[in-house]
């Protein structure tokens, strides 16, 4: 392989001279350009490691004795073994305060979210007992507070209600909820075990912001049933049926219920506002839901509120979680429904849980292993499905309270679970007179925080296409349904990715005067083209999906560049310099692009020059019979400056030689 490598001073580029051009022999050039030899097995190992083990979880085992490896393995699987031996009473004092604080929030939220999923309220409390205990042993986050969350509750309820009515067939509905939770857990644990967590990255930030905002509005509108005291209300989860149901049932409105609902909703929103303005007063918003439940229950009991049209929860079953493994249904006509529901709720709850865990880990400067978190949340849901729990994950509101309350370890989850256990054993009769209107107010207050207008505005400023994805998710959820809105947004996001792959970005590069730097002429006004040269950059991998486009786009760039827009005159191009520094990978079809492009350019009297092919690209070009001829006559350079300098001297030599 022949190759000319040139070095030049910045002034030489602008002047077109080549005073420091160095000719390198083919043998020396191969030494410079050829990557170190690696076997196929080494390449495969590196690729698999970067794909599935980018965090290198096994580095801690290197250089350890056999016994030490067993201890480290046990600590890796059960993170509680890492911090447990060093646990102290000082840490426990902080954890018990935070645990009791999040318990005061988890109890009313558990009851409320269970109703949001059309499940018995007691199931929400069950889901706040067993899963936190499992997570405390397997989870790696110190701040994550585990339990039911609004989004997963909403999606699970809306998807299951499409085929089964919770009021007409409550046993079957409960069975499907537990089975969906089981499948969600299996998927979550499998993703963590197989280290396939990158799948959840398909839920982009824009998708999640739009989806959660739309879901928050639908959830809030659904709570008008409780706030207005309506008995007969639509089960559909879209804007038009919900609003229609509100006004068509105006005869069922109860002024007593409305008055109580407005008062407690105002109180809860005010408490939330105070805590947001002054984070040190986090305990106000944390204790407000439980205070509302206690106060409203006392009022209803004292004034016989149920006689005045205020609906109440009713009697709740006492005792700890009964087993539910015998209620799991892995057969029948609803199997496809529970698998689909489990898949959707698994992805949503994983996304929320891992995002929350990483957020607070960054604030406290420690690491959270995403794949370990997936396994912890997955096993937590598998065990939960067998102990009368539905889908749980780390909730942002409770985790924020847990963090602000000073939680030091996952023991705060254990304290919360013990508090819920005491409630299940001894305090359930006290919730009998809790009005549903207060639960509706608690849900509305919780989901209001899901509407992130500043984040949506920021996306609008940065990327208009992402904003379209956001709006698609939002309007899809609001006007069609929760799951279809999410599917539309994901579909548009994938379409965006396909566009970026099949239509990669290409740019014309110009020289910054007085330097050896070349930049996009559309971004840098001072960037100038070099007479006789067209410097063309590709900023994406080259593969079978985009080779045809790249060839056509390159030839079109040449046509546009050769035509002077003012004088309509042709500007002669002698060399097309292809900057490949932005090409990270290439396939066999991509390699053939250079041969086809070389032939097309030769017919136009233009020579193709390659600059800085890196890594995999350089290796495949050297092995390709098609590309060897291309690189055999001084058409491969390390930098654009070297190429311009070396080829400029060639042009000068040709122009000065006698005809």
N, C-alpha and C positions, 0 to 999 in steps of 0.2 A: 504494500500500500504506500503510495507516495503522498506526502502531505507537506505543505509549506506552513511553518509556524513563524509568526512575525511579532516583534515587540516594537513599540513606538512611543514616543513622548506625546503628551496631549496636543502640543502645537502641530505635530506632524499630521494629525488627523484632519485638522481644519485646512492645512495647507496642501494635503494630498501627497506629501513626500514620504519616502520610505527609508530614511537615513539609518534606521536601526533594525532593518529587516534581517532576520537570521534564517539562512537555509538549513534545514535539518534533513538528514538522510532518511530513506525509508525505514531502515532498521531502528534508528533513534526515534522516529516518529511513532512507530508501533509501540515502543517502550513507553512513550508519553501517553498515547491514546488508549492503549489496551488496558481494560480493567483487570485486577488480580483474578487469577483463575479460581473458580469455585465449582465443585462438583454439583450435579443435579440434586443430590440428596441435601447438600448444604443450602442450596437455593430454596428447596422445598421447606426445609426446616426453618429458615429465616422468614419465609413468607407466612407459614402457619403461626409462627411465634408472634409476628407483628399483627396478624389478623385476630388471633384468639387470645394472645397473652401479651398485649402491649404494656401492661403494668409489671410483667415478669414476677408473678407471685412466688416463684420457686427460688428466687435469688437468696432468700433467707436460709435455705437449706444447704447452700454451698459451704463446704469446709466444715460441716458439723459432724459430730459422732452419730452413731446409729441411734443411741438413746435420745440424744438431743433432737434428732430429726423426728422421732415419735412425739416428743413433747411439743415441738413446734407445730407438727401436723395437728395435734389435738387442739392447740391454741388457735390455729388457723380455722378449724371447723367450729370450735366453740370459743368465740372471743371473750366470753366471761372468764375463761381460764387465764387470760392475759392480765386483766386488771383486778380480778377477784382476790388473788393472794395478797395484794397490796392495799386492799380496801380498808378504810379507817372510819372511826366514829365521826371524825370531822366531815368526811364526805357524806356519811349517812345523814347528818343533820341537814345538809343542803338538799339531798335527794328526797328526804321525807317531806320537806316543805313543798318542793316542786311536785312531788307525787300527789300530795293532798290537794294542791292547787289544780292540777290538771284533772283530778278525779271530780272536783266540783263542776268542771266543764264537761267531762266525758259522760257523766250520768244523764244530764238533760239532753245532750247531743245524741247519745246512744238511743234514747227513746225516740227522739225526733227523727233521726235518720232512718230508723227502722220503719217508721210510718211513711217516710218518703219512699221507701222501697216496697211499701204495701205489705210489710211483715209485722207480726205481733211486736209490740214495744219491748217485750221482755227479751226478744232476740237481739235487740240493740245492746242491752246490758250484758247478755251472754258474750257478745262480740267484743266487749270491753274488758272481759275477764281472762279468758284463756289465751287469746292471741298476744297480749302484752307479755305474759309469762314466757311464751315461746320465744318471742323476739328478744327478751332480756338475755336469753342464753345464746342465741344464734346471731343477733344483730351486731353491727359494728359502729352504729351511731350512738353518741351519748345524749343527743338532744331529741331524737325522734320519739314522739308520743303516738302509740299505736291505737287504732280503733276504727270504727266505721267512718266513712267520709261521704260528703254530699254527692259528689259526681258519680262515684261508683254505685251509691244507693239509687240515684236517679236513673242511671243507665240500666242497672239490673231490674228495677221495677218496671221501667217503660218497655223493655224487651220481653220480659216474661208475661206482662199483661196483654201482649198482642195475641197470645194463644190461650192463656189460662186466666180466669177471673179469681182474684184473691178472696172475694166475698162469696162466690158461688161454690168454689172448690178450694178451700183454704189449705187442706192437707196436701193436695197435689201441688199447689203453688209453693208451699213450704219445702216440699221434696225437691222441686226444680231449683229453688234458691240454694239449697244446700249442695245439690249436685253441680250447679254452675260454679259455686265456690270451690268445690273439689277440682273441677277442670281448670279453673283460674290458677289454683295453687300448683297443679301439675305443670301447667305451661310456664309459670313463673320460675319454679324450681328447675325445670329443664333448661330454660334460657340461661340461668345462672350456672348450672352444671356444665352445659356445653359452651359456655362463655359466648353466647349469642346476644348479648345485651345491646349490640348496635342496632338491633331491630327496632327498639323503642325510639331510636333517633329519627325514625320516619315521621314521628309526631313532632313537627317543627314547632318553634316558639310561636310563630304566627298562627298555626293551626290550634294550638292549645289556648292561646289568648282569646281567639274568636269563639272556639268551642265553649270555653268556660263562661265567657260573657253571655253567650246565648243560653247556655244551660242555667245560669243564674237567673236570667229573666223568666225562663219557663218555670223554674222551681218557685220563684217568688209569686208568679201568677197562679200557680197551682195552690199556693197557700191561701189564696183569697177564699177558698172554701172554708178554711178554719177561721179566718179573720172576719168573714161576713156571717158565719153560722149557717152556710148552705148545706143542706142534707144530700141532695142529689146533684152530683157534679160529674163532669166528663172525665174519663180516664185517659183521653188523648193528650199527648205532650207536644202540642203546637199552638201557636198564638191564636189563630182564628177560633178553633173550638173552645179554648179556655175562656177567651173574652166573651164569646157568644153564650157560653154556659153561665157566666157571671150575670149578664143582663137578662137572660131568659128566666133566671131563677130569682129575680129580685123580690118576689113574694116570700121567699124563704129567709131573707135577710133578718138578722136579729140585732136590734140596737144595743142590747146589753152586751152581746158578744163583740160588736164593733167597738163599743166604748172601752171594754177591757183590752181588746187587741191593740187599739191605737195607743192606749196608755203604756202598756208593757213594751210595745214596739218602739215607742219614743224613748222609754227608759233604756232599752238595750242598745239602741243606736247612739244615744248620748254617752253611755258607758264605753262603747267602742270608740267613739270620737275622742273622748278624754284620754283613753289609753294610747291612741295613735299619736296624739299631740304630745303626750308626756309618757314615754315608754316605762318610766319608773313606776307609774300607776297601773301597770299591767293587771294587777290583782282586781281592779275594778271591773274590767271587761271579762276577766276569767270567772269572777264570782257572780256576775250579773245574771247569767242564765239560771244557776241554781237558786239564787235569791228570788228570781221571778217565779220559778216553779213552786218554791215554798210559800211565798206570799200569795200567789194566785190560788194555790190549793187551800190555804187557810180561808181565803175570802169565799171561795165556792162552797166549802164545807160549812162556814158560819152562816152564809146567807142562802143556803140551799140553791145554788146557782143552776143546777140541772133542772129545777122546776121553772126557771125563767129562760129556758132555751139555750143554756150554755152546755155544750157537750163535753163529756169528761172521758178520760182514758178507760176507767172501769177497773175492775179487779184484775190484778196481775198475779201470775203464779210465783210462789216463793221457792227458794232453793237454788242450788248450783246447776250448772249446765247439764241437762240430761243428754245421754248419748244419742247420736243421730245417724250413726253409720248404717243403721238398718233402713234409713229413709233415702239413701242415695239410690237414684234410678239410672242404671246404665243400659236400659233397653226401652222399647216403646216408641211411640210416634213423636215424642218430644226430645229425643236424644240430640237431634241436630240443633234444636233451639238452645239447649243447655250448653252444648259445646260452643256455639256461636256467642252466647252470652258470657260464658266463662272467658273466651278469648278476648272480647272487647273490654270487659271489666278488668281482666288481668293486665292488659297493656296500659289502660288508664291509671289503675292503682299503682302499677310499677313506676310509671312516669312521675306521678305525684310524689310517691314515697322516696324515690331516689333523688329527685330534684330537691325536695325539702331537706333530706339528709345531707346532701352535698352543700346546700346553702349554709346551713348552720355549722357544718364541719369547717368550711372556709372561714367563717367568723371566728372560730376558736383554733384555727390553724392545726387541724389534724385531718387524717385521710379516711375516707369512706370507700371501701371496695364495692363497686357497683355490682359485680357478679355475686359476691357474698351476700349483699343485700337482697338480690333477687332470690337466692336460695333461702334466705331467712324468711322473707315475706311469703315465698311459695310454700315452704314447710308449715309456716304459721297458718296459712289458709287451708292446707290439706288437713291439718289437725283440727282446725276450726270447723271444717265441714262435718267432721265426725263428732263434734261437741256442740251442736246447735248454734253455730256462728255463721254469719255470711261474710262477704268479701270485706277484708280490712287491710289497712295500710297505714303509713305515717301521715297524719293530718297536719296541714300547715298551721291552722289556728292553735291546736293543742301543742304542737311542737314549738311554736313561737312563745306560748305561755310557759312551757317547760324550760325553754332556754332563758327567758327573762326571769324566771323564778330561781335560777341558779342551779339547775340540774348538773351533776358532775358525771354520773354514769347511768347505765340502763336500769339501775335500782329504782329510779323514779317510776318506771313502768310497773315494777313489782309492787311498789307502794300503791299506785293507782289501782292495780288489779285486786289487791287485798281490800282496798276501800270499796270497790265495786262488789267484791265477795260479801263483805259485811252488809252492804245494801241488799243484795240478793237474798241473804239469809234472814235478815231481821227487819228491813225497812220498806219492803215492797207494799204493805198495806197503806203506807202513808201517801203513795202515789195514786191511789184509787180515784181521788177527787181532783187530780190535776187536769185543768181544762185544755182541750185540744188547741184552743186559740193561742195559748202561750207557747205551745210547741211550734205552731206555725210562725209565731214571731221570732222564736229562736232560730228557726231554719232560715228565715229571710235575712236576719242579721248576719248569719254565718256566710250565706252565699253572696251577699252584697260585696264582700271583699274580693270575689272572683272577677269582678268587672274592673279591669285595669286600663283605664282610658289613657293615662300617660304612656304606657307601653305601646298601646295601639297607635298613638300619635307619633311615637318614635319610629315605629315600623313604617308608617306612611312617609316620614322624612327620608328614611334610609333606602327602602326598597318597595317600589309601588307594586311589583308582582306579589311580594309577600303580603302586602296589604290586601290584594285581591283574594289571596288564600284565606286571610283572616276574615274578610267579609263573607266569603263562601261558607266557612264554618259557622259563622254567626247567624246568617240568614237561613242556612240549611237547618240548623237546630231550631230556630225560632218559628219558621214557617212550614217545615216538613216534619222532621222528627229528630230525636237526639242522635241515634245511630246513623241515620242517613246523612245528616249534616256533617258528622264526623267523617263518614266515608267519602263524601264529596270533597271535603278539604284535603284529605289524604290523597285522593285521586289527582287533584290539581297539583299538589306538591310533587307527586311522582312524575306528572307530566312536565313540570318545571325541570326536574332532574334529567328527564329524557331529552328535553330541548337543549340543556347544557351539554349533554354528551354528544348528541347528533349534530348540533350546531355550535361547535366550540368557538371561543372568542379568538379573533385574529386581529392583529394591529399592524399599522405601518410605523416603523421606528425612524427617528431622525437624530442627528448628532447635536448635542449641546455644545455650542461653540467654545473653543478653548479647553475642551475636556475630551476624554476617551469614553464618554458616557452616551448611550443611545436610549431614548425614551419615546413613548407614544406621542406622535405629533398632535393628536387630538387633546392631550392633557397638558402638553408643554408647548406654549407658543414659540419659545425660542429654539425648539428643536428643528433643525434644518436637514433637508434631504441632500445627499451627496450626488452630484452629477454622474450619470451613468450607472447608478446603483439604486436598487429598490430593496430596502431592508424590511423583511416581513417576519413577524413573530407569531408563533402559535402558543396559546396559553392553556393547553388541555392535553390529556392523553390522546394518542392517535390509535384508532381501532376500526374495525369493519363497519361501524355505524356512521363514521364521519369522513372516510377517505374520499368519497365522491364529492361531498360538499367542500372539503378542503381544496381539492384540485380545482373545482369550478370557481371557488372564491379567490384562489390565488391568481388564476388567469384573469378574473374580473378586476382584481386589484391592479394588475399590470395594465389592462386597457384603460382604466380610470386614471392611472398615474401617468401614462404616456400622453394623455390628452390635456393640454393646457386649457383651463377653464376660461381664461380671459381671451387669449389669442387663437384658441382652437388649433394650436400647433402641436405637433408630435414631439415629445421629449424622448430621446433615444435611451434605452436601457440595455446595458451590456451584461450586467450581473444581477441575478436575484439571490440575495443573501437570506437564507432561511434560519432564523434564530430558534434553536430547539431547546434552549435552557428551561423553558416552561413545560416541556413535554416529559412527564414523569414515567410513562409506560407506552408500549407499542405492541401490536400483534402482527401476525404474518401479513394480513391484508394491509396494515399500515405501512409495513416495510416496502411493499410494492408501490406505494404512493410515490416514492421518490423516483423510481424508475419511470413510471408513467409521466410524472411531472417533468423529468429531464428530457424525455422525448418531445413533449409538447413545447417546451421552451426552446429546444434546439431548432424547431421549425420556425421560431420567431427570432432566431439569432441571439438568444440569451443563454448564458451559462448559469447553471444552478450551483450554489455554494452553500454548504451546511456549516453551521456554527454551533459549537458547544453541545453536541449530543451527550447526555449524561446517563450514567448508570445502565439500566436495562436497555435503553435505546442504543447506546454505543455498542454494547455486547451483541445485540441482534443484528445491527448493521454489519458488523465484522463477519458474522457467520452467514449472512445472506449472500448468495451468488448474485442476486439482482443488484445489491447495493455496492458490491466490491468494485465494479467498474466505475460507479459514480465517485468513489473515494480514491480512485487510482491516479488522478491527474491534478493533484494540488487543489482539491475542492473541499477540503475539510480544515476548519480553523477552530481555535479555542475561544477566541473572542471576536466580536464584530469589528473592533478597532484594528486587530491584526489582519482580518480579511480585507478591510477597505484599504489598509496601507499596502499590503502585498499585491492586491489586484490593481491598485492605482499605478504602481510601478510597472506592472505588466502592460497596462493601457498606454502609459507614456512610452515604453520601449517599442510598442507596436506602432504608435503614431510617429515616432522619430525614425523608425527604420525605413530605408528606401523602398519604394514600391517596385 
